[in-house]
């Protein structure tokens, strides 16, 4: 299970590079934080159950934040 967190860290790292090259620096910093979180977490050698609990909490926070952003902040049809 710890290897899957390294895989998540790898892919968020790829997104970090692509977002930085695309001049989306604030979003690249967010993905850089996620990359560090996943890679550091992968070396803790936790139990598989704990890794699943952490991933569930991560998804809950993401979905709550994404729902808040799309409902209250995002203005449809407006490009920034």
DSSP file (Angstrom, degrees, kcal/mol; ACC not computed):
  #  RESIDUE AA STRUCTURE BP1 BP2  ACC     N-H-->O    O-->H-N    N-H-->O    O-->H-N    TCO  KAPPA ALPHA  PHI   PSI    X-CA   Y-CA   Z-CA
    1    1 A X     >        0   0    0      0, 0.0     4,-1.1     0, 0.0     3,-0.5   0.000 360.0 360.0 360.0 -33.1    0.0    0.0    0.0
    2    2 A X  H  >  +     0   0    0      1,-0.2     4,-1.2     2,-0.2     3,-0.1   0.827 360.0  58.8 -64.9 -28.9    2.9    2.4    0.7
    3    3 A X  H  > S+     0   0    0      1,-0.2     4,-2.0     2,-0.2    -1,-0.2   0.841  98.8  57.9 -68.4 -31.7    3.9    2.0   -3.0
    4    4 A X  H  > S+     0   0    0     -3,-0.5     4,-2.4     1,-0.2    -1,-0.2   0.849 102.8  53.6 -67.6 -31.7    0.6    3.2   -4.1
    5    5 A X  H  X S+     0   0    0     -4,-1.1     4,-2.2     2,-0.2    -1,-0.2   0.840 107.1  51.7 -69.6 -31.6    1.2    6.5   -2.2
    6    6 A X  H  X S+     0   0    0     -4,-1.2     4,-2.3     2,-0.2    -2,-0.2   0.873 108.7  51.1 -69.1 -35.8    4.5    6.8   -4.1
    7    7 A X  H  X S+     0   0    0     -4,-2.0     4,-2.4     2,-0.2    -2,-0.2   0.923 109.9  49.0 -64.8 -43.7    2.6    6.3   -7.3
    8    8 A X  H  X S+     0   0    0     -4,-2.4     4,-2.5     1,-0.2     5,-0.2   0.907 111.3  50.5 -60.6 -41.2    0.1    9.1   -6.3
    9    9 A X  H  X S+     0   0    0     -4,-2.2     4,-1.8     2,-0.2    -2,-0.2   0.884 108.9  52.1 -62.9 -38.6    3.1   11.2   -5.4
   10   10 A X  H  X S+     0   0    0     -4,-2.3     4,-2.1     2,-0.2    -2,-0.2   0.943 112.4  44.0 -62.3 -48.3    4.7   10.6   -8.8
   11   11 A X  H  X S+     0   0    0     -4,-2.4     4,-2.3     1,-0.2    -2,-0.2   0.880 113.0  49.7 -70.5 -36.7    1.5   11.5  -10.7
   12   12 A X  H  X S+     0   0    0     -4,-2.5     4,-2.0     2,-0.2    -1,-0.2   0.845 109.9  53.9 -68.1 -30.1    0.9   14.6   -8.6
   13   13 A X  H  X S+     0   0    0     -4,-1.8     4,-2.1    -5,-0.2    -2,-0.2   0.895 107.0  50.6 -66.3 -39.8    4.5   15.5   -9.3
   14   14 A X  H  X S+     0   0    0     -4,-2.1     4,-2.4     1,-0.2    -2,-0.2   0.923 111.2  48.3 -62.3 -43.8    3.9   15.2  -13.0
   15   15 A X  H  X S+     0   0    0     -4,-2.3     4,-2.8     1,-0.2     5,-0.2   0.872 107.4  56.9 -64.2 -35.9    0.9   17.5  -12.7
   16   16 A X  H  X S+     0   0    0     -4,-2.0     4,-2.3     2,-0.2    -2,-0.2   0.938 109.2  44.9 -59.0 -47.5    3.0   19.9  -10.7
   17   17 A X  H  X S+     0   0    0     -4,-2.1     4,-2.5     2,-0.2    -2,-0.2   0.928 114.7  48.0 -63.7 -45.4    5.5   20.2  -13.6
   18   18 A X  H  X S+     0   0    0     -4,-2.4     4,-1.5     1,-0.2    -2,-0.2   0.904 113.0  47.8 -64.6 -40.7    2.8   20.5  -16.2
   19   19 A X  H  <>S+     0   0    0     -4,-2.8     5,-2.8     2,-0.2    -1,-0.2   0.883 111.9  50.2 -67.7 -37.3    0.9   23.2  -14.3
   20   20 A X  H ><5S+     0   0    0     -4,-2.3     3,-1.5    -5,-0.2    -2,-0.2   0.920 111.5  47.4 -65.8 -43.1    4.1   25.1  -13.6
   21   21 A X  H 3<5S+     0   0    0     -4,-2.5    -1,-0.2     1,-0.3    -2,-0.2   0.780 108.1  56.9 -68.5 -25.4    5.0   25.0  -17.3
   22   22 A X  T 3<5S-     0   0    0     -4,-1.5    -1,-0.3    -5,-0.2    -2,-0.2   0.312 119.1-112.9 -85.6   7.9    1.5   26.1  -18.1
   23   23 A X  T < 5S+     0   0    0     -3,-1.5     2,-0.6     1,-0.1    -3,-0.2   0.798  78.6 129.8  65.0  33.2    1.9   29.2  -15.9
   24   24 A X     >< +     0   0    0     -5,-2.8     4,-2.2     1,-0.2     5,-0.2  -0.653  25.3 163.3-109.5  71.3   -0.6   28.1  -13.3
   25   25 A X  H  >  +     0   0    0     -2,-0.6     4,-2.1     1,-0.2    -1,-0.2   0.838  66.7  51.5 -67.1 -37.4    1.8   28.7  -10.4
   26   26 A X  H  > S+     0   0    0      2,-0.2     4,-1.6     1,-0.2    -1,-0.2   0.912 113.9  44.6 -68.3 -39.7   -0.8   28.7   -7.5
   27   27 A X  H  > S+     0   0    0      2,-0.2     4,-2.1     1,-0.2    -2,-0.2   0.854 110.4  55.9 -70.2 -33.8   -2.3   25.4   -8.7
   28   28 A X  H  X S+     0   0    0     -4,-2.2     4,-2.1     1,-0.2    -2,-0.2   0.882 106.2  51.1 -64.3 -37.8    1.2   24.0   -9.2
   29   29 A X  H  X S+     0   0    0     -4,-2.1     4,-2.1     2,-0.2    -1,-0.2   0.883 107.7  52.8 -65.9 -37.8    2.0   24.8   -5.5
   30   30 A X  H  X S+     0   0    0     -4,-1.6     4,-1.7     1,-0.2    -2,-0.2   0.922 112.2  44.6 -62.2 -43.9   -1.1   23.0   -4.4
   31   31 A X  H  X S+     0   0    0     -4,-2.1     4,-2.4     2,-0.2    -2,-0.2   0.826 108.8  57.1 -71.4 -31.0   -0.1   19.9   -6.3
   32   32 A X  H  X S+     0   0    0     -4,-2.1     4,-2.4     2,-0.2    -1,-0.2   0.900 106.7  49.9 -64.1 -39.7    3.5   20.2   -5.0
   33   33 A X  H  X S+     0   0    0     -4,-2.1     4,-2.3     2,-0.2    -2,-0.2   0.896 110.8  48.9 -63.5 -40.5    2.1   20.1   -1.5
   34   34 A X  H  X S+     0   0    0     -4,-1.7     4,-2.7     2,-0.2     5,-0.2   0.884 109.4  53.2 -66.2 -37.6    0.1   17.0   -2.4
   35   35 A X  H  X S+     0   0    0     -4,-2.4     4,-2.5     2,-0.2     5,-0.3   0.945 110.9  45.5 -61.3 -48.2    3.2   15.4   -3.9
   36   36 A X  H  X S+     0   0    0     -4,-2.4     4,-2.6     1,-0.2     5,-0.3   0.906 112.6  52.4 -61.7 -41.8    5.1   16.0   -0.7
   37   37 A X  H  X S+     0   0    0     -4,-2.3     4,-2.1     1,-0.2    -2,-0.2   0.936 113.0  42.9 -59.2 -49.1    2.2   14.7    1.4
   38   38 A X  H  X S+     0   0    0     -4,-2.7     4,-1.6     2,-0.2    -2,-0.2   0.910 116.2  46.6 -67.2 -42.9    1.9   11.5   -0.5
   39   39 A X  H  X S+     0   0    0     -4,-2.5     4,-0.8    -5,-0.2    -2,-0.2   0.930 114.8  45.8 -68.3 -44.4    5.6   10.8   -0.8
   40   40 A X  H >< S+     0   0    0     -4,-2.6     3,-0.8    -5,-0.3    -1,-0.2   0.900 112.6  51.7 -64.2 -39.2    6.3   11.5    2.9
   41   41 A X  H >< S+     0   0    0     -4,-2.1     3,-1.3    -5,-0.3     5,-0.3   0.821 101.0  62.7 -65.8 -30.4    3.3    9.4    3.9
   42   42 A X  H >< S+     0   0    0     -4,-1.6     3,-0.5     1,-0.3    -1,-0.2   0.759 100.2  53.1 -69.2 -22.8    4.5    6.5    1.9
   43   43 A X  T << S+     0   0    0     -3,-0.8    -1,-0.3    -4,-0.8    -2,-0.2   0.373  85.3  84.4 -93.9   5.8    7.6    6.1    4.0
   44   44 A X  T <  S-     0   0    0     -3,-1.3    -1,-0.2    -4,-0.2    -2,-0.1   0.651  86.3-138.9 -81.0 -14.8    5.8    5.9    7.3
   45   45 A X    <   +     0   0    0     -3,-0.5    -3,-0.1    -4,-0.3    -2,-0.1   0.937  38.7 170.1  56.4  50.9    5.2    2.2    7.0
   46   46 A X        -     0   0    0     -5,-0.3   -44,-0.1     1,-0.1    -1,-0.1  -0.322  39.7 -87.0 -83.2 172.0    1.6    2.4    8.3
   47   47 A X     >  -     0   0    0      1,-0.1     4,-2.2    -2,-0.1     5,-0.2  -0.384  36.6-112.4 -74.9 160.8   -0.8   -0.5    8.3
   48   48 A X  H  > S+     0   0    0      1,-0.2     4,-2.0     2,-0.2     5,-0.1   0.869 118.2  55.2 -62.7 -36.3   -3.0   -0.9    5.2
   49   49 A X  H  > S+     0   0    0      2,-0.2     4,-2.3     1,-0.2    -1,-0.2   0.907 107.4  49.0 -62.7 -42.0   -6.1    0.0    7.2
   50   50 A X  H  > S+     0   0    0      1,-0.2     4,-2.5     2,-0.2    -2,-0.2   0.895 108.8  52.8 -66.7 -39.5   -4.5    3.3    8.3
   51   51 A X  H  X S+     0   0    0     -4,-2.2     4,-2.2     1,-0.2    -1,-0.2   0.888 110.1  49.0 -61.2 -38.2   -3.5    4.1    4.7
   52   52 A X  H  X S+     0   0    0     -4,-2.0     4,-2.5     2,-0.2    -2,-0.2   0.897 110.1  50.5 -69.0 -40.0   -7.1    3.5    3.6
   53   53 A X  H  X S+     0   0    0     -4,-2.3     4,-2.2     2,-0.2    -2,-0.2   0.917 111.7  48.2 -61.9 -42.9   -8.4    5.8    6.4
   54   54 A X  H  X S+     0   0    0     -4,-2.5     4,-2.5     2,-0.2    -2,-0.2   0.909 111.9  49.0 -65.1 -42.0   -6.0    8.5    5.4
   55   55 A X  H  X S+     0   0    0     -4,-2.2     4,-2.5     2,-0.2    -1,-0.2   0.899 110.3  51.5 -65.9 -39.0   -7.0    8.2    1.7
   56   56 A X  H  X S+     0   0    0     -4,-2.5     4,-2.1     2,-0.2    -2,-0.2   0.901 111.0  47.6 -62.3 -41.2  -10.7    8.3    2.7
   57   57 A X  H  X S+     0   0    0     -4,-2.2     4,-2.4     2,-0.2    -2,-0.2   0.899 110.6  52.4 -65.9 -40.6  -10.1   11.5    4.7
   58   58 A X  H  X S+     0   0    0     -4,-2.5     4,-2.5     1,-0.2    -2,-0.2   0.927 110.8  46.9 -60.2 -46.1   -8.2   13.0    1.8
   59   59 A X  H  X S+     0   0    0     -4,-2.5     4,-2.8     2,-0.2     5,-0.2   0.885 110.7  52.7 -65.1 -38.1  -11.0   12.3   -0.6
   60   60 A X  H  X S+     0   0    0     -4,-2.1     4,-2.1     2,-0.2    -2,-0.2   0.929 111.7  45.1 -63.1 -45.0  -13.6   13.7    1.8
   61   61 A X  H  X S+     0   0    0     -4,-2.4     4,-2.5     2,-0.2     5,-0.2   0.910 113.9  50.4 -64.9 -42.2  -11.7   17.0    2.1
   62   62 A X  H  X S+     0   0    0     -4,-2.5     4,-3.0    -5,-0.2     5,-0.2   0.950 112.0  45.8 -61.1 -49.4  -11.1   17.2   -1.6
   63   63 A X  H  X S+     0   0    0     -4,-2.8     4,-2.3     1,-0.2    -1,-0.2   0.876 113.3  49.7 -65.5 -37.1  -14.8   16.6   -2.5
   64   64 A X  H  X S+     0   0    0     -4,-2.1     4,-2.3    -5,-0.2    -1,-0.2   0.931 114.9  44.4 -65.3 -44.4  -16.0   19.1    0.1
   65   65 A X  H  X S+     0   0    0     -4,-2.5     4,-2.5     2,-0.2    -2,-0.2   0.907 114.6  48.4 -66.0 -42.2  -13.5   21.7   -1.1
   66   66 A X  H  X S+     0   0    0     -4,-3.0     4,-2.7    -5,-0.2     5,-0.2   0.904 112.2  48.8 -65.5 -41.5  -14.3   21.1   -4.8
   67   67 A X  H  X S+     0   0    0     -4,-2.3     4,-1.9    -5,-0.2     5,-0.2   0.912 112.0  48.9 -64.7 -42.6  -18.0   21.3   -4.1
   68   68 A X  H  X>S+     0   0    0     -4,-2.3     4,-2.7    -5,-0.2     5,-0.6   0.933 113.1  47.9 -61.0 -45.6  -17.6   24.5   -2.2
   69   69 A X  I  X>S+     0   0    0     -4,-2.5     5,-2.9     1,-0.2     4,-1.7   0.938 114.8  43.5 -62.5 -48.1  -15.5   26.0   -5.0
   70   70 A X  I  <5S+     0   0    0     -4,-2.7    -1,-0.2     3,-0.2    -2,-0.2   0.787 120.0  42.9 -71.4 -25.4  -17.8   25.0   -7.8
   71   71 A X  I  <5S+     0   0    0     -4,-1.9    -2,-0.2    -5,-0.2    -1,-0.2   0.897 130.6  15.7 -85.7 -42.4  -21.0   26.1   -5.9
   72   72 A X  I  <5S+     0   0    0     -4,-2.7    -3,-0.2    -5,-0.2    -2,-0.2   0.674 131.6  30.4-111.0 -20.6  -19.9   29.4   -4.4
   73   73 A X  I  <<S+     0   0    0     -4,-1.7    -3,-0.2    -5,-0.6     2,-0.2   0.824  92.3  86.0-109.9 -45.3  -16.7   30.7   -6.1
   74   74 A X      < -     0   0    0     -5,-2.9     2,-0.6     1,-0.1    -1,-0.0  -0.398  59.5-155.3 -66.9 129.5  -16.7   29.5   -9.7
   75   75 A X    >   -     0   0    0      3,-0.2     3,-1.6    -2,-0.2    -1,-0.1  -0.925  22.5-126.1-104.6 113.3  -18.5   31.8  -12.1
   76   76 A X  T 3  S+     0   0    0     -2,-0.6     3,-0.1     1,-0.2    -6,-0.0  -0.298  88.7  14.9 -62.1 137.7  -19.6   29.8  -15.2
   77   77 A X  T 3  S+     0   0    0      1,-0.2     2,-0.5    -2,-0.0    -1,-0.2   0.450  96.9 114.5  82.9   1.3  -18.6   31.1  -18.5
   78   78 A X    <   -     0   0    0     -3,-1.6     2,-0.4     2,-0.0    -1,-0.2  -0.919  51.5-155.1-109.2 123.8  -16.0   33.5  -17.1
   79   79 A X              0   0    0     -2,-0.5    -3,-0.0     1,-0.1     0, 0.0  -0.785 360.0 360.0 -95.8 139.8  -12.3   32.9  -18.0
   80   80 A X              0   0    0     -2,-0.4    -1,-0.1     0, 0.0    -2,-0.0   0.426 360.0 360.0 -95.7 360.0   -9.7   34.3  -15.6
